[in-house]
Amino acid sequence: MSDIVNSEAERLQAREAAITGHPPRIPPMDPEEFTDEMHESTRALRRAAGLPPDAPIPEYVATALRHPTLYRAHTALAILLMSQGALSARDRELAVLRTGWLCEAPFEWGEHVAMGKRVAGVTDEEIEWVIVGSAAPGWSDHDRAILRAVEELRDDAMISQPTWDRLAERLDHQQLIELPILVAQYMGVAFVQNSLRVRLMEGNIGLAAR
């Protein structure tokens, strides 16, 4: 068993090194290059994430701003989901965490481990359960269905009827519509961050975050 655990740990280290162990493929903009509109968009993102206004600007944001029109549109959805979304903060963060782990996305996973604890009360133990997924013992039926929905969307591009029925016991129509959009949003973010080889921020330890 220890050999299997060590092998998986080595695989994840190699995965992270392939993403963060190289220079970014596109250099981030210097904040001094930001327009007033760019500064306002970064402030709006901080507010939505529950961060102080002087929090550091992630290199991911400074890189994405090289395509400002696309950044505004993409970030508008992220801000809506975080600050005005129909899903609870807990449902949202469990779904994002499972998405980030399945995509093996160091930046997304590390940032949302911290955010899940900060804004949704996700515990250290639950972070470990997220890594295992919906099969982990200890989840409530609803939490398990949230994680299973993410797994099914990744594997089959749809939520199965049994999982949908379980979700519908607690979620209304708006929330049921929002869940697959949320997963798609953060899967796309993982694709971009991994492909750009976005470096980790200070305090973000990537896939080792717990």
C-alpha positions as CSV (number, residue, x, y, z in Angstrom):
1,M,0.0,0.0,0.0
2,S,2.8,2.4,0.9
3,D,4.3,1.8,-2.6
4,I,1.0,2.8,-4.2
5,V,0.7,5.9,-2.1
6,N,4.3,6.9,-2.9
7,S,3.8,6.3,-6.6
8,E,0.7,8.5,-6.6
9,A,2.5,11.2,-4.7
10,E,5.4,11.1,-7.2
11,R,2.9,11.2,-10.1
12,L,1.3,14.3,-8.7
13,Q,4.6,16.0,-8.1
14,A,5.6,15.3,-11.7
15,R,2.3,16.7,-12.9
16,E,2.7,19.9,-10.9
17,A,6.3,20.3,-12.0
18,A,5.1,20.0,-15.6
19,I,2.9,23.0,-15.0
20,T,4.6,25.2,-12.4
21,G,8.2,24.0,-12.8
22,H,8.7,26.0,-16.0
23,P,8.4,29.7,-16.9
24,P,5.0,30.9,-17.8
25,R,4.2,30.5,-21.5
26,I,2.9,34.1,-21.7
27,P,4.4,36.7,-19.3
28,P,2.0,38.6,-17.1
29,M,1.4,42.3,-17.5
30,D,3.1,44.6,-15.0
31,P,0.4,46.3,-12.9
32,E,1.9,49.7,-14.0
33,E,0.6,48.8,-17.4
34,F,-3.0,48.4,-16.2
35,T,-5.7,50.8,-17.3
36,D,-8.2,52.2,-14.8
37,E,-10.7,49.7,-16.1
38,M,-8.3,46.9,-15.5
39,H,-7.7,48.0,-11.9
40,E,-11.4,48.2,-11.3
41,S,-11.9,44.7,-12.7
42,T,-9.3,43.3,-10.3
43,R,-10.9,45.1,-7.4
44,A,-14.3,43.6,-8.3
45,L,-12.7,40.1,-8.4
46,R,-11.1,40.6,-5.0
47,R,-14.5,41.7,-3.5
48,A,-16.2,38.7,-5.0
49,A,-13.6,36.4,-3.6
50,G,-13.8,38.0,-0.1
51,L,-10.3,39.3,-0.3
52,P,-9.0,42.7,1.0
53,P,-8.7,45.5,-1.7
54,D,-4.9,45.5,-1.4
55,A,-4.5,41.7,-1.9
56,P,-1.9,40.8,-4.5
57,I,-3.0,40.5,-8.1
58,P,-2.5,36.9,-9.2
59,E,-0.2,36.4,-12.2
60,Y,-3.0,34.5,-13.8
61,V,-5.1,37.7,-13.8
62,A,-2.2,39.8,-15.0
63,T,-1.7,37.4,-17.8
64,A,-5.4,37.0,-18.8
65,L,-5.6,40.8,-19.0
66,R,-3.5,40.6,-22.1
67,H,-6.9,39.7,-23.7
68,P,-9.0,42.4,-21.9
69,T,-12.3,41.9,-23.7
70,L,-12.2,38.1,-23.1
71,Y,-11.0,38.6,-19.5
72,R,-14.0,41.0,-18.7
73,A,-16.5,38.5,-20.1
74,H,-15.0,35.5,-18.5
75,T,-14.5,37.2,-15.1
76,A,-18.0,38.6,-15.1
77,L,-19.3,35.1,-15.0
78,A,-16.9,34.2,-12.2
79,I,-17.9,37.2,-10.2
80,L,-21.6,36.5,-10.7
81,L,-21.1,32.9,-9.6
82,M,-19.2,33.9,-6.5
83,S,-21.2,37.0,-5.4
84,Q,-24.7,36.6,-6.8
85,G,-24.9,32.9,-7.6
86,A,-27.9,30.8,-6.5
87,L,-25.8,28.0,-5.1
88,S,-24.7,28.2,-1.5
89,A,-21.0,29.0,-0.8
90,R,-20.5,25.4,0.4
91,D,-22.1,23.8,-2.6
92,R,-20.1,26.1,-4.9
93,E,-16.7,25.5,-3.2
94,L,-17.2,21.7,-3.0
95,A,-17.9,21.6,-6.7
96,V,-14.9,23.9,-7.6
97,L,-12.6,21.9,-5.3
98,R,-13.5,18.6,-6.9
99,T,-13.2,20.1,-10.4
100,G,-9.7,21.5,-9.5
101,W,-8.6,18.2,-8.2
102,L,-9.9,16.1,-11.1
103,C,-8.1,18.6,-13.5
104,E,-5.0,18.4,-11.4
105,A,-4.8,22.1,-11.5
106,P,-2.3,23.4,-8.9
107,F,-3.3,27.0,-8.9
108,E,-7.0,26.4,-8.8
109,W,-6.8,23.7,-6.2
110,G,-4.5,25.6,-3.9
111,E,-6.5,28.9,-4.1
112,H,-9.8,27.1,-3.5
113,V,-8.6,25.1,-0.6
114,A,-8.0,28.4,1.1
115,M,-11.2,30.0,-0.2
116,G,-13.3,26.9,0.7
117,K,-12.1,27.1,4.3
118,R,-12.5,30.9,4.4
119,V,-15.9,31.5,2.9
120,A,-17.7,28.1,3.1
121,G,-16.4,26.5,6.3
122,V,-14.9,23.4,4.5
123,T,-12.9,21.5,7.1
124,D,-9.4,19.9,6.7
125,E,-11.0,16.5,6.9
126,E,-13.5,17.4,4.1
127,I,-10.6,18.6,1.9
128,E,-9.2,15.0,2.2
129,W,-12.6,13.7,1.3
130,V,-12.8,15.9,-1.8
131,I,-9.6,14.2,-3.0
132,V,-11.2,10.8,-2.7
133,G,-14.4,12.2,-4.2
134,S,-18.0,11.1,-3.8
135,A,-17.0,7.6,-2.7
136,A,-15.4,9.0,0.5
137,P,-17.3,8.0,3.6
138,G,-18.6,10.8,5.8
139,W,-20.4,12.9,3.2
140,S,-24.1,13.8,3.6
141,D,-26.3,12.6,0.8
142,H,-26.4,16.1,-0.6
143,D,-22.7,16.8,-0.5
144,R,-22.0,13.4,-2.1
145,A,-24.4,14.3,-4.9
146,I,-22.6,17.6,-5.5
147,L,-19.3,15.8,-5.9
148,R,-20.8,13.0,-8.0
149,A,-22.3,15.5,-10.3
150,V,-18.8,17.0,-11.0
151,E,-17.4,13.5,-11.6
152,E,-20.2,12.6,-14.0
153,L,-19.9,15.9,-15.9
154,R,-16.2,15.3,-16.4
155,D,-16.6,11.6,-17.4
156,D,-19.9,11.7,-19.3
157,A,-20.6,15.3,-20.0
158,M,-24.0,15.1,-18.1
159,I,-25.4,14.5,-14.7
160,S,-27.1,11.1,-14.4
161,Q,-30.7,10.8,-13.4
162,P,-30.1,9.3,-9.9
163,T,-27.7,12.1,-9.1
164,W,-30.0,14.7,-10.5
165,D,-32.9,13.4,-8.4
166,R,-30.8,13.5,-5.3
167,L,-29.7,17.1,-6.0
168,A,-33.3,18.1,-6.8
169,E,-34.3,17.2,-3.2
170,R,-32.4,20.3,-2.1
171,L,-31.8,22.5,-5.1
172,D,-34.3,24.7,-6.9
173,H,-34.4,25.2,-10.7
174,Q,-31.9,28.1,-10.7
175,Q,-29.4,26.1,-8.6
176,L,-29.8,23.0,-10.8
177,I,-29.1,25.1,-13.9
178,E,-26.1,26.9,-12.2
179,L,-24.3,23.8,-11.1
180,P,-23.1,22.5,-14.5
181,I,-22.3,26.0,-15.6
182,L,-20.2,26.4,-12.5
183,V,-18.3,23.2,-13.2
184,A,-17.8,24.2,-16.8
185,Q,-16.5,27.6,-15.8
186,Y,-13.9,26.2,-13.4
187,M,-12.9,23.4,-15.7
188,G,-12.2,26.0,-18.3
189,V,-10.2,28.1,-15.8
190,A,-8.1,25.0,-15.0
191,F,-7.5,24.4,-18.7
192,V,-6.2,27.9,-19.1
193,Q,-4.1,28.1,-15.9
194,N,-2.5,24.7,-16.6
195,S,-1.8,25.6,-20.3
196,L,-0.4,29.0,-19.5
197,R,1.8,27.4,-16.8
198,V,0.6,29.9,-14.2
199,R,2.9,30.2,-11.3
200,L,1.6,29.8,-7.7
201,M,1.0,32.8,-5.5
202,E,2.8,33.1,-2.2
203,G,1.0,30.9,0.3
204,N,-0.5,28.6,-2.4
205,I,1.3,25.2,-2.3
206,G,-0.6,23.8,-5.2
207,L,-1.7,20.1,-5.2
208,A,-0.2,19.7,-1.7
209,A,-2.7,22.1,-0.2
210,R,-4.9,20.6,2.5
